[in-house]
């Protein structure tokens, strides 16, 4: 457990700099995945990732469909960067 906590702190300080407590769960999930997948090679992890998406499709329409009164999903994220 101590090793996991050290990796988590290192990742937040080195990669993300600051993590909002509201969004902590996705960061913890990512670190748990990285910790459990630390054995094996990059090639092993790549093959596993490719196998997990084989036969699945993500279309442009799925990415840009309306998400409520705010408009398109792609535009709602971009507007915060432009304002």
N, C-alpha and C positions, 0 to 999 in steps of 0.2 A: 504494500500500500504506500509506503514511503517513497518508493521508486516512482510510482505513478504520479504522486503529488509533485515530486520534483520535476518530472517531465511536463506536467500541466503548468506549473509556475514558469518554467523555462519557455514554454510555448507562448503563454500569454505575454510575458515580458518581451520576448524576442520577436514574435510574429505579429501579435495582435495589439500589443502595447496596453490597451485598455479593453476590458470586457464589461458590458453592462449586465448587472445581475438579472435583468429581465430576459436576456438572451443567453444565459449561462448554459442551459441544457444542450443546445447544439454544439457548443464548444466542448462540453464534457463528453458528448457522444462521439465527436470526432477524435478526441484524445483516447477514449476507451478503445475505439476501433484501431487506432494507430498502435496502442500498447499491445493489444491482442494479436495484431498482425506483424509484430516486430521480427518474428522468426520468418525465415524464408528470404527469397531474393526479390528484387524489384520485378523481375520477369514473372515470378510466381504471383505476385500481387496484380500485375497487369493482366495476366491470363484470367485470374479470378474476376477482375472487374469486367473484362470483355464478356466472359460467360454470363455474368449477371445481367447484361443488357442485350444479349443476343435474342432476337425475335421481338424486341420491344420497339415501339415507335413513338417519337415525340414530334408532333407536327408544328409548323409555324402557327397555325390557327390555335392550338392548345396554349401556346405561349402568349398569344396576343388577344385572346378572347376577352370580352368585357368582364370586369370584376366589380360589378356594382355601379353606383352612380359616378364613381371617380373616373371611369373610362378604362382604357386599355392598361393591362398590367405593366407592359413595357414603359408606357408613358408615366405611370404613377411613380415609378422608381427614378426615372430620369429627371422629373420635375424638381425633386428635392435637391439634386446636385446643381441644377441651374439657377435656383432661387437664392 
